[in-house]
Structures are given as structure tokens and as C-alpha cells.
Amino acid sequence: MKNIFLFLSRQKTLRKLLSTSGPFQKFSKRFVSGETLAEGVAASRELNQQGTLVTLDCLGESVQSEKDAHEVVQEYLKIIEAVKAEDNFKLTVSLKLSQLGLAINDQFCLENIRQIMQSAKKHQKLVTIDMEDSPYTDQTLKIYRAMLEEGFGGTGIVLQSYLRRTEKDLRDILSFGPRVRLCKGAYQEPAAVAFPKKSDVDRGYLDLLKILFSPDALKAGAYPEVATHDEKIIKWTIDYAKKQNIANDQFEFQMLYGIRKYLQEKLIRQGYRLRVYLPYGSHWYPYFMRRLAERPANVIFLLKGLFLR
Ligand SMILES: Cc1cc2nc3c(=O)[nH]c(=O)nc-3n(C[C@H](O)[C@H](O)[C@H](O)COP(=O)(O)OP(=O)(O)OC[C@H]3O[C@@H](n4cnc5c(N)ncnc54)[C@H](O)[C@@H]3O)c2cc1C
């Protein structure tokens, strides 16, 4: 089931068809704050007021033309302009490099992200680079490192525990004292590249967390962002941090908008930092299909919405 939805998430014709379907649009609202920047900013503010930290994302990926990539750059400059007065820690920004032309060429993408980073730095906004499917991993890490070397020190990066290579990737950047959003990974990957068994992905996640929370990493300035809805991993993190005397402000939990809200609220009540990944925009189809792939129950809700109206 998971692979079927991940396959469908890449189908352009289906994307065109379903993106305009009323019930799909309605159900997508569970995971997406709205179509416009104004809606994204309003939802961010509301969450901030409730004590939830936010990272705002403009949906979109796999941009194939320079013109489209330039439009995404302009949209991100507008995001930074719109949120520049907000608390810079409470409201950060996330982006995908394939929105900025990574599939066109690295240099073009680098020039595009640099423009966004310059504006973000001017307004003290933190930016995190999402991690996409494995053909993009090398290029993404290369551009992330370039950003750090160019002086955009607060730049965050996402790493995925399902990839066999991730331990090495993490160790390679550890001396930078990185801000790492650790997730399990949401794309369809071959077994040669990613662990096919969920138990290996989950175990790998804990092994990576131990590296990220190690005294050397924290001393270098690492800031672990534990991006999962998995209660076992969250409990493990809480217990581990307590045992190692790691303060609540040395790391944060992160979850996706619309998923496990009660758990988000519980962590905030317990005094932990909790950030929600909040997407907006009209290109919600692939993001939405990946959310369906993660949990079969979502598909049942959707089917009920389609047929029991
Ligand atoms: C802040 C954030 C940023 C992310 N960024 C990236 C990225 O850049 N690249 C990338 O590849 N992936 C990204 N992901 C997605 C991630 O890789 C996983 O696919 C996703 O988080 C589901 O895995 P899990 O860790 O929650 O664990 P799972 O073991 O899959 O889920 C644990 C439990 O959480 C609940 N749950 C999980 N997913 C859903 C869902 N869709 N709907 C309803 N309930 C659900 C279920 O109750 C499930 O039992 C991100 C996730 C988060 C939280």
C-alpha cells in the first residue's frame, strides 16, 4: 500500500486530476494550512500563540524550468518579508532544493538559495533545507555545506534514518555543530539505498540520535531536532536527555501539521520545545500523497469522505 501511494505521488496526470477534486482538496486541508502565504502566516501565528514553534514551508518540488524556480525564490523572499517581524526562533522557514532548480543544475540552485539565505540572514530567520529522494542527497548536502561555508551558519539540514549512508553523512557534518532535523524518510527508495524493514529504520533512528546527542556533538553546538510522531522514540529521547542531563532547550521535537495534535500539546505541557512543520500552497499533491502513504488509516478516512457524503 505504501509503495502504491508513493508511486502515485509522482504521477503528473493524476496530480492534475486530483488537485482540482473537491473531496481531495477538502481532505488535504488536514495537512496543509491553506493555499496562500497569508493563510500560512495566520496559521503560524495562531500556533505560536498556543506555545507551538513553527517552521513554515511553501509546497512545491521537482521544478523543471528556470522561470518556475525564480518564482519560488520570489515567494520565499515574500515569506521572509512577511514574517521578518515575528520571533525568529518561534517561526523558521523550510524549503526543498528541487523547488529552487536542483534538477536543472547545482550552480543555478546555489545562486537561488543564496538569495534566500541573504535575506534570511538580514532578518535573522533560520532556514532548514528539507531532504528529498536519494538521487538528490549528495547535491543537497553539498549545497548545505556551501551555505555553512559562506557564513549562513544557522542553516539546518534534514537527515533520514532509512538511508544506509546517513550515519556517515551525519559524522561528516558533526564538527560544524549542525542543526539537524532527523526524520525516518518519506520517499520510495531501493533496498540498496534504504533499509526496507521498518524495525531497522527505527533502530537506525536511535543510533543516529545517540550520535547527535553525544557530548562532543553538543559541545560543537549541535542542535538535535527530533522529527517524528513515534511515541517510542519520543519517550526514548526524553529518558535519554534526562539521564545525560541534557536541558530541554538543547533540543526540540518536531511534528507535521495535522498529525498527533494531542501528543504535540502534551509535550508542550511537559515543558518541551515542539515545532510544527506547517506547509501552505497549491502544489500540495505529492506532499499529501506521502502523508497517505505513511498511514493506511488516512486512506480509509479519505475513502469515507469520497463515498459517504
Ligand atoms: C518536521 C518533519 C519534517 C520532515 N521532513 C522530511 C524531509 O525533509 N524528508 C523526508 O523524507 N521526510 C520528512 N519527514 C517525514 C518523515 O520522514 C516520515 O515520513 C514521517 O514523519 C512519518 O514517520 P514517523 O517518524 O512519524 O514514524 P512512523 O513510525 O511512520 O509513525 C509513528 C506514528 O505516527 C503516526 N503517523 C505517522 N505518519 C502519519 C500520517 N501521515 N498521518 C497520521 N498519522 C501518522 C501514526 O500514528 C504512526 O503509528 C518529516 C517529518 C517531520 C515530522
The ligand as a Gaussian input file, in Angstrom:
#p B3LYP/6-31G(d) Opt

LIG

0 1
 C        9.039000      18.063000      10.965000
 C        9.149000      16.977000       9.955000
 C        9.867000      17.230000       8.801000
 C       10.013000      16.214000       7.848000
 N       10.808000      16.441000       6.752000
 C       11.088000      15.415000       5.926000
 C       12.047000      15.547000       4.887000
 O       12.649000      16.611000       4.676000
 N       12.294000      14.462000       4.105000
 C       11.676000      13.266000       4.293000
 O       11.974000      12.302000       3.577000
 N       10.736000      13.127000       5.261000
 C       10.422000      14.156000       6.072000
 N        9.509000      13.985000       7.081000
 C        8.613000      12.792000       7.081000
 C        9.241000      11.622000       7.797000
 O       10.348000      11.139000       7.076000
 C        8.239000      10.462000       7.990000
 O        7.795000      10.000000       6.752000
 C        7.014000      10.828000       8.811000
 O        7.345000      11.684000       9.861000
 C        6.361000       9.562000       9.428000
 O        7.279000       8.873000      10.219000
 P        7.300000       8.889000      11.825000
 O        8.672000       9.249000      12.239000
 O        6.249000       9.742000      12.361000
 O        7.138000       7.376000      12.252000
 P        6.084000       6.269000      11.885000
 O        6.600000       5.045000      12.542000
 O        5.830000       6.242000      10.429000
 O        4.769000       6.761000      12.608000
 C        4.595000       6.735000      14.004000
 C        3.134000       7.036000      14.276000
 O        2.845000       8.389000      13.920000
 C        1.572000       8.490000      13.314000
 N        1.734000       8.948000      11.925000
 C        2.849000       8.938000      11.167000
 N        2.603000       9.454000       9.946000
 C        1.288000       9.766000       9.921000
 C        0.431000      10.339000       8.944000
 N        0.867000      10.688000       7.736000
 N       -0.863000      10.538000       9.278000
 C       -1.344000      10.225000      10.507000
 N       -0.570000       9.672000      11.477000
 C        0.728000       9.467000      11.198000
 C        0.959000       7.112000      13.347000
 O        0.156000       7.010000      14.490000
 C        2.161000       6.193000      13.441000
 O        1.866000       4.997000      14.077000
 C        9.390000      14.963000       8.059000
 C        8.686000      14.725000       9.233000
 C        8.578000      15.691000      10.186000
 C        7.845000      15.388000      11.460000

